[in-house]
Amino acid sequence: MALPSEEEVLEFKDDMVDKARHAANVLKALGHEHRLLVMCLLADGEKAVTELERLLSLKQPAVSQLLTRLRADDLVSTRREGKAIYYSIADPAVREIIQTLYRLYCEPAGLCRETS
Protein backbone atom coordinates (compact mmCIF):
# COMPACT_ATOMS: atom_id res chain seq x y z
CA MET A 1 0.00 0.00 0.00
CA ALA A 2 1.50 3.32 -1.10
CA LEU A 3 1.65 6.34 1.16
CA PRO A 4 -0.56 9.28 0.16
CA SER A 5 1.09 11.89 -1.99
CA GLU A 6 1.79 15.36 -0.63
CA GLU A 7 -1.04 16.67 -2.83
CA GLU A 8 -3.49 14.13 -1.32
CA VAL A 9 -2.45 15.10 2.19
CA LEU A 10 -2.94 18.81 1.42
CA GLU A 11 -6.37 18.15 -0.15
CA PHE A 12 -7.39 16.17 2.94
CA LYS A 13 -6.19 18.97 5.20
CA ASP A 14 -8.06 21.61 3.18
CA ASP A 15 -11.23 19.50 3.29
CA MET A 16 -10.93 19.09 7.06
CA VAL A 17 -10.38 22.83 7.52
CA ASP A 18 -13.51 23.56 5.45
CA LYS A 19 -15.54 21.07 7.49
CA ALA A 20 -14.21 22.48 10.77
CA ARG A 21 -15.11 26.01 9.64
CA HIS A 22 -18.64 24.90 8.74
CA ALA A 23 -19.07 23.10 12.08
CA ALA A 24 -17.81 26.15 13.97
CA ASN A 25 -20.31 28.38 12.13
CA VAL A 26 -23.17 26.02 13.00
CA LEU A 27 -22.11 25.98 16.65
CA LYS A 28 -21.84 29.79 16.70
CA ALA A 29 -25.38 30.07 15.36
CA LEU A 30 -26.62 27.63 18.02
CA GLY A 31 -24.61 29.44 20.70
CA HIS A 32 -27.45 31.85 21.52
CA GLU A 33 -30.09 30.48 23.90
CA HIS A 34 -33.08 31.81 21.95
CA ARG A 35 -31.75 30.59 18.60
CA LEU A 36 -31.13 27.20 20.20
CA LEU A 37 -34.69 27.19 21.57
CA VAL A 38 -36.04 27.95 18.09
CA MET A 39 -34.09 25.02 16.68
CA CYS A 40 -35.34 22.74 19.48
CA LEU A 41 -38.91 23.70 18.66
CA LEU A 42 -38.31 23.08 14.96
CA ALA A 43 -36.92 19.60 15.69
CA ASP A 44 -40.55 18.51 16.16
CA GLY A 45 -41.40 19.75 12.67
CA GLU A 46 -42.06 22.97 10.84
CA LYS A 47 -43.64 25.87 12.70
CA ALA A 48 -45.24 29.13 11.63
CA VAL A 49 -43.69 32.36 12.88
CA THR A 50 -46.81 33.07 14.95
CA GLU A 51 -46.53 29.68 16.65
CA LEU A 52 -42.87 30.32 17.46
CA GLU A 53 -43.81 33.71 18.93
CA ARG A 54 -46.36 32.03 21.21
CA LEU A 55 -44.10 29.15 22.25
CA LEU A 56 -41.14 31.44 22.97
CA SER A 57 -43.22 34.23 24.55
CA LEU A 58 -41.40 36.69 22.32
CA LYS A 59 -42.73 39.46 20.09
CA GLN A 60 -42.65 39.17 16.31
CA PRO A 61 -39.60 41.45 15.75
CA ALA A 62 -37.49 39.40 18.17
CA VAL A 63 -38.51 36.09 16.58
CA SER A 64 -37.89 37.50 13.09
CA GLN A 65 -34.40 38.58 14.12
CA LEU A 66 -33.63 35.07 15.41
CA LEU A 67 -34.98 33.47 12.24
CA THR A 68 -33.08 35.91 10.02
CA ARG A 69 -29.79 34.81 11.58
CA LEU A 70 -30.70 31.13 11.30
CA ARG A 71 -31.65 31.62 7.64
CA ALA A 72 -28.42 33.51 6.91
CA ASP A 73 -26.52 30.53 8.32
CA ASP A 74 -28.59 28.12 6.17
CA LEU A 75 -29.87 26.31 9.27
CA VAL A 76 -33.56 26.81 8.50
CA SER A 77 -35.64 26.81 5.36
CA THR A 78 -39.00 28.44 4.71
CA ARG A 79 -42.29 27.61 3.09
CA ARG A 80 -45.05 30.12 2.47
CA GLU A 81 -48.71 29.21 2.73
CA GLY A 82 -50.93 32.22 2.16
CA LYS A 83 -49.74 34.90 4.56
CA ALA A 84 -48.07 32.41 6.91
CA ILE A 85 -44.38 31.55 6.67
CA TYR A 86 -43.35 28.16 8.01
CA TYR A 87 -39.81 27.38 9.15
CA SER A 88 -38.09 24.02 9.36
CA ILE A 89 -34.58 22.73 9.98
CA ALA A 90 -32.76 22.74 6.64
CA ASP A 91 -29.85 20.42 7.40
CA PRO A 92 -30.29 16.82 8.65
CA ALA A 93 -26.92 17.06 10.42
CA VAL A 94 -28.17 20.06 12.42
CA ARG A 95 -31.34 18.14 13.33
CA GLU A 96 -29.09 15.37 14.64
CA ILE A 97 -27.12 17.88 16.74
CA ILE A 98 -30.36 19.23 18.24
CA GLN A 99 -31.62 15.72 19.00
CA THR A 100 -28.30 14.87 20.66
CA LEU A 101 -28.49 18.02 22.81
CA TYR A 102 -32.04 17.00 23.78
CA ARG A 103 -30.90 13.52 24.83
CA LEU A 104 -28.00 14.92 26.86
CA TYR A 105 -29.62 17.90 28.56
CA CYS A 106 -33.41 17.64 28.51
CA GLU A 107 -34.32 13.97 28.54
CA PRO A 108 -32.54 12.93 31.78
CA ALA A 109 -34.14 15.78 33.71
CA GLY A 110 -37.54 15.31 32.09
CA LEU A 111 -37.50 18.99 31.12
CA CYS A 112 -38.44 18.87 27.46
CA ARG A 113 -40.93 17.05 25.33
CA GLU A 114 -39.64 14.31 23.09
CA THR A 115 -38.46 15.28 19.61
CA SER A 116 -39.05 13.15 16.54
N, C-alpha and C positions, 0 to 999 in steps of 0.2 A: 504494500500500500504506500503510495507516494505522499509525501508531505504537501500541504497546500502551498501554492505559490504565494509570493508576496502580494500580488494583485488580489488573490482570493482572500487573503487575510485582511487587506485594507477594505475590500468590499464588505466583508463580514462586520468589521469594526464600524464602517459608515452606517450599515443597516442597523446595528445595535444602537448607535448614537441616535439615529432617527426614531427608533422605537422608544428609547428612553426619553427623548424630548416629548414625544406624543403622550407617553404615560404621565410625565410630569405635568403637562398641560391639563390632562384630564383630572389629575389629583388637585391641581390648583383650583380648577373650576368647582370641584366638590369640596374644597376647603372652606367654604362659607356655610354656616349652619342652615340658613334659609334655602340656599341652592341645594344643599344635600337633602333637606326635607322635601323640596319639590321633587327631586329625583326619586326619593323613597315613595312618595305618593304615586308617581308615574310608573313605578315598578309593578303596580297592580293593574296597569293598563292606562290607556289614554284618558286624559281629563281636559275638560273645558276650562278656560281661564277663570270663569265665574266660580266653578267648583273648587279650583285651587285657592281662590280668594277666601272662600268660606272655610275650607279645611285648614288653611294657614292663619286665619283671622288677620289677614292683611288686606290693605286697600289695593285697588286695581293698579295704580302707578307703581307700587312696590313690587307686586307680582310681575308686572310687565318688565320691570328692570331686571328681575331675577331671570325671567325667561329670555330676555334679550341676550344676556351674557351666556346662558346655556346654548342658545341658538348660534351665537357667534363662535362658540367652541365646538359646534357640530354634535352636541350631546343630545339635543332634542330635535324632533321634526314636527311639522304642523300639518293639520288638515282642516280645511274650512268647510263648514256646513251651515249655509245661510249666513247669519251674522256671527255665529259662534266659531271660535278657533279652538281646535283640540290639539293638545300636545302629547307626545309620546317619546319614549327613549329611542334614540336613533341608532345606537350602537349596541349589539348584543353583548360585547365585552363589558360595556359600562353597566348594562343590566346585571351581569354576573358580579361585578364589583359591588353594586348596591345590595344584591341578595346575600353576598358574603358578609357585608357590614351588618345586615339585618341578623344573620345567624350568629355573629360574634357579639353584637351589642344589645340587640332588642330581644331576641328569642329567649336567652337564658333568664332574663329578668321579667319576661312576660309583659314587656312594655309596649310592643307594637303588634299590629295585626299581621297575619301571615301574608307574605307576598307570593305571587304565582310565578 
